[in-house]
Amino acid sequence: MPESAASLWNSLAETVRSGWCPGLVAGISINGKTEVFATGTLDFSRPEPMAEDTPFRISSLSKLFGGALALSLVADGTLGLDDDVGRWLPALANLRVLVTPDAPLSMTVPARGPVTVRQLLTFTAGLGIDFGSTPYQTATRDLLWGPNPPAMDPEEYVARIGELPLAHQPGDRWMYHACADLLSALLPAVTGTPLGELVRERISEPFHLAGTGFPSGVERYPTVYEADGGGGLREAVSYRDAMAGPPEFPSLAGGMVSTVPDYLTFLSALARDTVLPPVLRRQMTEDQLTSPQRAGMAEMAGPDESWGFMTAVQVGPGAPWSAPGMWGWAGGTGVSAAVYPDGDIGVVFTQRFMGGPQDNFDFFWEPFGSLRH
C-alpha cells in the first residue's frame, strides 16, 4: 500500500460534495493491505453519516456471490458444469427456440440440446435481456429485466420461462441477467436447501461476512436515487420497496445485500483460492466465451470485455486504469468491484442508479489506478 491513499479519498469526498450522491463507501487492497473509507450521509436530507459497515443493496454484484456459490457445489460433486438443468427444473426441458431472434413468438424450432449449468454461469443459455425492439423483448420485458428481483416465487418464474421460446439456441450467444435468476431457482432445487441458507452456509459464515445475504427488513440502507429526467435525482421508490424485506424470490442476479468490508474480504478470499479450488476459481475468472457468443457481451459492454462464470473478464486493453485479465462487475444501483491480475482489489458502493454513459465509476477507478503505480 502506498504511504497514503489521501488522493483517492479526496477524490471520493469531492464526488460527494458535488452532489453526485449523498455518500459512499469504498475499499481497496494493494499488495495485500486494505483500507476502507466512508464519506457523506445516507440521504441528501438526513444528517446520519455513512459508515464503513453501512449495508448496501448490491444489485448485479450479487452475481459474483452466485458464481462462487454454484461452483462450490461443482467442487463437492453436487453439480456438474454440463448437467442438464431440466433434471431439476422440468419446465426447462424440451424448450423451443425462435427461428430468428426477431421472429414472432409462434415461429420456433426445437432446441438443439439442453440448457446446462455451464450455460447459466456463462449467460449463454439462450435467454436474457433483449436490447432491440422485437416480439421477444415485448414478451419478456417485465420478466427478464432487472433491477428488481422477480415479483413472484421461483417456481412461478421457472414455469413462465418454460412457456416462452428461447431467443437463441443454447450455447449460441451471451445474453445478460436472466440466467442468474434461473441459477437462483436451480440451486435450492438441486440441494433441497433454501437459497438464503446456502449463501449463509457456504459464503457468509465461512468467510465471516456478517453483513452479506438477502434483505431481512432491518437494514438501514442509504436512500437509493435515480435520475428524474430534469437533471436532478429522485428516490427510486420501486427498487426501495422491492428490497425492503425478505424476498419472495431470493435473487443471485441482483437481490443481495452486502457491505464494502464484506465484499472486499470475499474478493480477496476468492482471489487467494480459499473460496474455490484453484482450477474452478481460474475458470470462473477467465474468459469462457467463444467469439460468436461474445457478440452479445460486446453489444452491452464493448469489445474489451468478456465473461467467465458470473463475472466479467477484461480481454482487451480497456481504460487506462484497467488491465487485461482484470475481473469483476458493476451494478446498476451504483456499485462496482474488480480484481486486477496482480491481486489488487477495488470496491466502491454508492446508491445512485447508473442512468447512462454520463454515469460511470471513473471518479474511483482513475485515482485508484494512479495509486497502484
C-alpha positions as CSV (number, residue, x, y, z in Angstrom):
1,M,0.0,0.0,0.0
2,P,1.3,3.5,-0.8
3,E,2.0,5.6,2.2
4,S,-1.3,7.5,1.8
5,A,-4.5,6.9,-0.1
6,A,-5.4,10.5,0.6
7,S,-5.6,11.4,-3.1
8,L,-8.2,8.7,-3.7
9,W,-10.2,9.5,-0.6
10,N,-10.1,13.2,-1.5
11,S,-11.5,12.4,-5.0
12,L,-14.3,10.4,-3.5
13,A,-15.2,13.1,-1.0
14,E,-15.3,15.7,-3.8
15,T,-17.7,13.4,-5.8
16,V,-20.0,13.5,-2.8
17,R,-19.6,17.3,-2.3
18,S,-20.5,17.8,-6.0
19,G,-23.9,16.3,-5.3
20,W,-23.4,13.2,-7.4
21,C,-24.6,11.1,-4.5
22,P,-25.2,11.8,-0.8
23,G,-22.5,9.4,0.4
24,L,-20.5,6.4,-0.5
25,V,-18.1,3.7,0.9
26,A,-15.0,2.4,-0.9
27,G,-12.4,-0.2,-0.1
28,I,-9.1,-1.0,-1.6
29,S,-6.5,-3.7,-1.3
30,I,-3.0,-3.0,-2.7
31,N,-0.2,-5.6,-2.1
32,G,-2.5,-7.3,0.4
33,K,-3.0,-4.2,2.6
34,T,-6.5,-2.9,2.9
35,E,-8.2,0.4,3.7
36,V,-11.9,1.3,3.8
37,F,-13.2,4.9,3.5
38,A,-16.7,6.3,4.1
39,T,-17.9,9.8,3.3
40,G,-21.1,11.7,3.2
41,T,-24.5,10.8,4.5
42,L,-27.2,8.1,4.0
43,D,-29.6,10.6,2.3
44,F,-29.4,14.1,0.9
45,S,-31.9,15.3,3.5
46,R,-30.7,13.2,6.5
47,P,-27.5,14.1,8.5
48,E,-26.8,10.5,9.5
49,P,-23.2,9.8,8.3
50,M,-22.3,7.0,6.1
51,A,-20.3,4.3,8.0
52,E,-17.7,1.8,6.7
53,D,-20.1,-1.1,7.5
54,T,-23.3,0.5,6.1
55,P,-25.3,-2.2,4.3
56,F,-26.0,-1.6,0.6
57,R,-28.2,-3.2,-2.0
58,I,-25.6,-4.5,-4.3
59,S,-27.7,-5.3,-7.4
60,S,-25.6,-7.1,-10.0
61,L,-22.6,-7.6,-7.8
62,S,-24.7,-10.3,-6.4
63,K,-23.8,-12.3,-9.5
64,L,-20.2,-13.0,-8.2
65,F,-21.6,-14.4,-5.0
66,G,-23.8,-16.6,-7.2
67,G,-21.0,-17.8,-9.3
68,A,-18.9,-18.8,-6.2
69,L,-21.9,-20.5,-4.6
70,A,-22.7,-22.6,-7.7
71,L,-19.1,-23.6,-8.2
72,S,-18.8,-24.6,-4.6
73,L,-21.5,-27.2,-5.4
74,V,-19.5,-28.2,-8.5
75,A,-16.4,-28.6,-6.3
76,D,-18.1,-31.1,-4.0
77,G,-19.7,-33.1,-6.8
78,T,-23.3,-32.0,-6.1
79,L,-23.4,-30.4,-9.6
80,G,-21.6,-30.9,-12.9
81,L,-21.0,-28.0,-15.2
82,D,-22.5,-29.9,-18.1
83,D,-25.5,-31.2,-16.2
84,D,-28.9,-30.6,-17.8
85,V,-30.8,-28.2,-15.6
86,G,-34.1,-29.8,-16.8
87,R,-33.2,-32.7,-14.5
88,W,-34.2,-30.5,-11.5
89,L,-36.3,-27.8,-13.3
90,P,-38.6,-29.9,-15.6
91,A,-40.2,-26.7,-17.1
92,L,-36.8,-26.1,-18.7
93,A,-36.7,-29.5,-20.5
94,N,-37.7,-29.7,-24.2
95,L,-37.5,-26.0,-24.8
96,R,-38.2,-24.4,-28.2
97,V,-36.2,-21.6,-29.8
98,L,-37.2,-18.7,-32.1
99,V,-36.3,-19.3,-35.8
100,T,-34.6,-15.9,-35.6
101,P,-34.2,-13.6,-32.6
102,D,-36.7,-11.1,-34.1
103,A,-39.3,-13.6,-35.2
104,P,-42.9,-13.8,-33.8
105,L,-43.1,-16.0,-30.7
106,S,-45.1,-18.6,-32.7
107,M,-42.2,-19.3,-35.1
108,T,-40.0,-21.7,-33.3
109,V,-37.9,-24.8,-33.7
110,P,-36.8,-27.4,-31.1
111,A,-33.7,-26.6,-29.0
112,R,-30.7,-28.4,-30.3
113,G,-29.7,-29.5,-26.8
114,P,-30.5,-29.0,-23.1
115,V,-29.7,-25.9,-21.1
116,T,-26.7,-26.7,-18.9
117,V,-25.3,-25.4,-15.6
118,R,-22.3,-24.1,-17.6
119,Q,-24.6,-22.1,-19.9
120,L,-26.3,-20.5,-16.9
121,L,-23.0,-19.5,-15.4
122,T,-21.7,-18.1,-18.8
123,F,-25.1,-16.5,-19.7
124,T,-25.3,-18.5,-22.9
125,A,-28.5,-20.4,-22.2
126,G,-30.3,-18.5,-25.0
127,L,-32.4,-16.2,-22.9
128,G,-32.0,-12.8,-21.3
129,I,-32.3,-9.1,-21.9
130,D,-33.0,-8.2,-25.5
131,F,-32.0,-4.6,-26.2
132,G,-33.8,-4.5,-29.5
133,S,-37.4,-3.9,-30.5
134,T,-38.6,-7.5,-31.0
135,P,-41.6,-9.6,-30.1
136,Y,-39.3,-11.4,-27.6
137,Q,-38.4,-8.1,-26.0
138,T,-42.0,-7.2,-25.6
139,A,-42.9,-10.5,-24.1
140,T,-40.0,-10.7,-21.7
141,R,-39.5,-7.0,-20.6
142,D,-41.3,-7.4,-17.3
143,L,-40.0,-10.9,-16.6
144,L,-36.3,-11.0,-17.5
145,W,-35.1,-7.5,-16.8
146,G,-33.9,-6.1,-13.5
147,P,-33.1,-4.3,-11.3
148,N,-35.9,-5.6,-9.1
149,P,-35.9,-9.3,-8.3
150,P,-38.8,-11.2,-10.0
151,A,-42.1,-10.3,-8.3
152,M,-43.1,-14.0,-7.9
153,D,-41.8,-17.1,-6.3
154,P,-39.1,-19.1,-8.1
155,E,-41.5,-21.9,-9.1
156,E,-43.7,-19.5,-11.0
157,Y,-40.7,-17.8,-12.5
158,V,-39.3,-21.0,-13.9
159,A,-42.8,-22.1,-15.2
160,R,-43.2,-18.8,-17.1
161,I,-39.7,-19.1,-18.6
162,G,-40.6,-22.6,-19.7
163,E,-43.7,-21.3,-21.5
164,L,-41.6,-19.0,-23.7
165,P,-39.2,-19.8,-26.5
166,L,-35.6,-19.0,-26.2
167,A,-34.2,-16.2,-28.2
168,H,-31.1,-18.2,-29.3
169,Q,-30.1,-21.8,-29.3
170,P,-28.5,-22.9,-26.0
171,G,-24.8,-22.1,-26.3
172,D,-25.0,-19.7,-29.2
173,R,-24.9,-16.2,-27.7
174,W,-24.4,-14.3,-24.4
175,M,-27.5,-12.6,-23.1
176,Y,-27.5,-10.6,-19.8
177,H,-29.0,-11.2,-16.4
178,A,-31.8,-13.8,-16.5
179,C,-29.5,-16.9,-16.3
180,A,-28.6,-15.7,-12.8
181,D,-32.2,-15.8,-11.7
182,L,-32.6,-19.3,-13.2
183,L,-29.5,-20.3,-11.2
184,S,-31.2,-18.9,-8.1
185,A,-34.1,-21.3,-8.7
186,L,-31.8,-24.2,-9.6
187,L,-29.5,-24.4,-6.6
188,P,-32.3,-24.9,-4.0
189,A,-33.9,-27.5,-6.3
190,V,-30.6,-29.4,-6.5
191,T,-29.8,-29.3,-2.8
192,G,-33.1,-29.2,-1.1
193,T,-31.8,-26.2,0.9
194,P,-33.3,-22.7,0.7
195,L,-31.0,-20.3,-1.1
196,G,-30.5,-18.0,1.8
197,E,-29.3,-20.9,3.9
198,L,-26.9,-22.0,1.1
199,V,-25.4,-18.5,1.0
200,R,-25.0,-18.4,4.7
201,E,-23.5,-21.9,5.0
202,R,-21.1,-21.7,2.0
203,I,-20.3,-18.0,1.7
204,S,-21.3,-15.7,4.6
205,E,-20.4,-17.9,7.7
206,P,-17.1,-19.5,6.4
207,F,-15.7,-16.0,5.4
208,H,-17.2,-14.1,8.3
209,L,-19.3,-11.8,6.1
210,A,-21.8,-10.7,8.8
211,G,-23.4,-8.1,6.5
212,T,-23.9,-10.3,3.5
213,G,-27.1,-12.1,2.4
214,F,-30.6,-11.4,1.3
215,P,-32.7,-8.5,2.8
216,S,-34.0,-9.1,6.3
217,G,-36.1,-6.0,6.7
218,V,-34.0,-4.5,9.4
219,E,-31.2,-3.0,7.3
220,R,-30.6,0.8,7.5
221,Y,-29.8,1.4,3.8
222,P,-28.7,4.6,2.2
223,T,-31.5,6.1,0.2
224,V,-31.4,4.9,-3.4
225,Y,-31.7,7.6,-6.1
226,E,-32.4,7.7,-9.9
227,A,-32.4,10.5,-12.5
228,D,-35.6,12.4,-12.5
229,G,-35.4,13.3,-16.2
230,G,-34.8,17.0,-15.5
231,G,-31.2,16.9,-14.4
232,G,-31.9,16.1,-10.8
233,L,-32.4,13.0,-8.7
234,R,-35.4,11.4,-7.0
235,E,-35.8,8.4,-4.7
236,A,-36.1,5.1,-6.6
237,V,-39.3,4.0,-4.8
238,S,-40.0,0.8,-6.7
239,Y,-36.5,-0.6,-6.1
240,R,-36.5,0.6,-2.5
241,D,-39.7,-1.2,-1.8
242,A,-38.6,-4.4,-3.7
243,M,-35.6,-4.7,-1.4
244,A,-37.3,-3.6,1.9
245,G,-37.8,-7.1,3.4
246,P,-37.3,-10.8,3.0
247,P,-37.8,-11.5,-0.7
248,E,-40.3,-13.8,-2.3
249,F,-37.6,-14.5,-4.9
250,P,-34.1,-14.6,-3.4
251,S,-32.1,-13.4,-6.5
252,L,-28.4,-14.1,-7.2
253,A,-28.9,-11.8,-10.2
254,G,-29.4,-8.7,-8.2
255,G,-31.1,-9.2,-4.9
256,M,-28.3,-9.4,-2.3
257,V,-27.1,-7.1,0.4
258,S,-23.5,-6.6,1.5
259,T,-21.0,-4.1,2.9
260,V,-17.8,-2.9,1.4
261,P,-15.6,-4.6,4.0
262,D,-17.5,-7.9,3.4
263,Y,-17.2,-7.6,-0.4
264,L,-13.5,-6.8,-0.2
265,T,-13.0,-9.8,2.1
266,F,-14.9,-12.0,-0.3
267,L,-13.0,-10.9,-3.4
268,S,-9.7,-11.3,-1.5
269,A,-10.6,-14.8,-0.4
270,L,-11.8,-15.7,-3.9
271,A,-8.6,-14.4,-5.5
272,R,-6.4,-16.4,-3.0
273,D,-8.3,-19.6,-3.9
274,T,-9.7,-20.1,-0.4
275,V,-13.3,-20.0,-1.6
276,L,-12.9,-22.4,-4.5
277,P,-10.4,-24.9,-5.7
278,P,-7.8,-23.1,-7.9
279,V,-9.0,-24.8,-11.1
280,L,-12.5,-23.7,-10.6
281,R,-11.6,-20.2,-9.5
282,R,-9.5,-19.8,-12.6
283,Q,-12.4,-21.0,-14.8
284,M,-14.7,-18.5,-13.0
285,T,-12.4,-15.6,-13.6
286,E,-11.1,-16.4,-17.1
287,D,-12.8,-15.8,-20.5
288,Q,-15.3,-18.6,-21.1
289,L,-16.9,-17.3,-24.3
290,T,-16.3,-18.1,-27.9
291,S,-16.1,-15.3,-30.4
292,P,-19.7,-15.8,-31.7
293,Q,-21.0,-16.0,-28.1
294,R,-19.1,-12.8,-27.2
295,A,-21.1,-10.7,-29.7
296,G,-23.8,-10.3,-27.1
297,M,-21.4,-9.2,-24.4
298,A,-19.8,-6.7,-26.9
299,E,-23.2,-5.3,-27.6
300,M,-23.6,-4.4,-24.0
301,A,-20.0,-3.7,-22.7
302,G,-17.8,-3.2,-25.7
303,P,-15.1,-5.3,-27.3
304,D,-12.7,-5.3,-24.4
305,E,-15.0,-7.2,-22.1
306,S,-15.9,-10.9,-22.0
307,W,-17.4,-13.2,-19.4
308,G,-16.3,-16.0,-17.2
309,F,-18.7,-17.7,-14.7
310,M,-20.9,-14.9,-13.4
311,T,-18.3,-12.2,-13.7
312,A,-16.9,-10.0,-16.4
313,V,-13.3,-10.6,-17.6
314,Q,-11.3,-7.9,-19.4
315,V,-9.8,-9.3,-22.6
316,G,-8.7,-6.1,-24.4
317,P,-6.7,-3.0,-23.4
318,G,-9.7,-1.3,-21.7
319,A,-9.5,2.0,-19.9
320,P,-6.1,3.4,-18.9
321,W,-6.6,2.5,-15.3
322,S,-7.5,-1.1,-16.1
323,A,-5.6,-4.2,-17.2
324,P,-6.3,-7.2,-19.4
325,G,-7.2,-10.2,-17.1
326,M,-9.0,-7.9,-14.6
327,W,-12.3,-9.4,-13.4
328,G,-15.3,-8.1,-11.6
329,W,-18.5,-6.3,-12.4
330,A,-20.8,-3.4,-11.6
331,G,-24.3,-2.9,-10.5
332,G,-26.9,-0.5,-11.8
333,T,-27.5,0.9,-8.4
334,G,-24.1,2.5,-8.4
335,V,-21.7,-0.3,-7.2
336,S,-18.5,-1.5,-8.7
337,A,-15.8,-4.0,-7.8
338,A,-12.8,-5.6,-9.6
339,V,-9.7,-7.6,-9.0
340,Y,-6.5,-6.8,-11.0
341,P,-4.3,-9.6,-12.4
342,D,-1.7,-8.8,-9.7
343,G,-4.3,-9.2,-6.9
344,D,-5.1,-5.6,-6.1
345,I,-8.8,-5.0,-5.5
346,G,-11.1,-2.0,-5.6
347,V,-14.7,-1.8,-4.4
348,V,-17.0,1.2,-4.4
349,F,-20.6,1.3,-3.2
350,T,-22.9,4.3,-3.9
351,Q,-26.6,4.2,-4.1
352,R,-27.2,6.2,-7.3
353,F,-28.7,4.4,-10.3
354,M,-26.4,4.4,-13.3
355,G,-28.6,6.2,-15.9
356,G,-26.3,6.2,-18.9
357,P,-22.8,6.9,-20.3
358,Q,-22.5,10.0,-18.2
359,D,-22.8,7.9,-15.0
360,N,-19.6,5.9,-14.5
361,F,-17.1,5.0,-11.9
362,D,-14.1,6.9,-13.3
363,F,-14.2,9.1,-10.1
364,F,-13.0,6.0,-8.3
365,W,-11.0,3.9,-10.8
366,E,-8.9,6.7,-12.2
367,P,-7.3,7.8,-8.9
368,F,-7.2,4.2,-7.7
369,G,-5.3,3.2,-10.8
370,S,-2.8,6.1,-10.2
371,L,-2.4,5.0,-6.6
372,R,-1.4,1.5,-7.6
373,H,1.6,2.8,-9.7
